Amino acid sequence: MVHYELNKVWKRIFFSTTDKVPATVLLYNLLNAVNNRQQIPIDYQTYCQKDKSTKTSKPLTIKEFYYRWYLFSQSIHSGKV
């Protein structure tokens, strides 16, 4: 049932083709992680620092708001959302 609903959604989402990794691959992987409650690594880097760190997180949902995508997730280390 869920796989069928995802296929219906994919037909209505259009992405640019200029990304190094196709956006459809990234979004598909995130949707699968949310759906299967899988932990994922996230590379985190602030605007002010050059160094980035990898954090493990459990994705909860994905939200599109004013042409931007947001991932809401729970930190495995601290438990914070």
C-alpha positions in Angstrom: 0.0 0.0 0.0 2.7 2.5 1.0 4.9 1.6 -2.1 1.9 2.3 -4.4 1.2 5.7 -2.7 4.9 6.7 -3.1 4.7 5.8 -6.8 1.8 8.2 -7.2 3.7 10.9 -5.4 6.8 10.5 -7.6 4.8 11.2 -10.7 3.9 14.7 -9.4 7.3 15.9 -8.2 9.7 17.6 -10.7 13.3 18.3 -9.8 16.1 20.2 -11.5 18.9 18.2 -13.1 21.8 20.3 -12.1 22.6 18.6 -8.8 25.6 16.3 -8.4 23.4 13.7 -6.9 19.9 13.6 -8.4 17.4 15.0 -5.9 15.1 12.1 -6.6 17.7 9.7 -5.2 18.1 11.7 -2.0 14.4 12.2 -1.4 13.7 8.5 -2.2 16.3 7.4 0.4 15.0 9.8 3.0 11.4 8.7 2.4 12.5 5.0 2.8 14.3 5.9 6.0 11.3 7.7 7.4 9.0 4.8 6.4 11.2 2.1 7.8 12.3 4.0 10.9 16.0 3.6 9.9 18.8 5.6 11.4 20.8 7.7 8.9 24.1 9.6 9.1 23.9 13.3 8.5 26.8 15.5 7.6 26.3 18.8 9.5 28.1 22.1 8.8 27.3 25.6 10.0 27.7 28.6 7.8 30.4 30.0 10.2 32.6 26.9 10.4 34.5 25.0 7.7 34.6 21.8 9.6 31.7 19.4 9.4 30.6 16.6 11.7 28.6 13.5 11.1 25.6 12.9 13.3 23.4 9.9 13.5 19.7 10.6 13.4 16.3 9.0 13.1 14.3 10.8 10.4 10.7 11.5 11.5 9.1 13.4 8.5 9.9 15.6 5.5 8.3 19.0 5.0 8.3 21.2 1.9 7.8 24.9 2.8 8.2 27.8 0.3 10.2 25.7 -2.2 12.6 24.3 0.4 12.7 20.9 1.9 13.2 20.3 5.6 14.0 17.0 7.4 12.7 16.7 10.9 14.7 14.1 12.8 15.6 12.9 16.3 19.2 12.8 17.4 20.3 9.4 18.4 22.9 10.8 20.8 20.8 13.4 22.7 17.2 12.4 21.8 16.4 16.0 20.7 14.3 16.7 17.7 
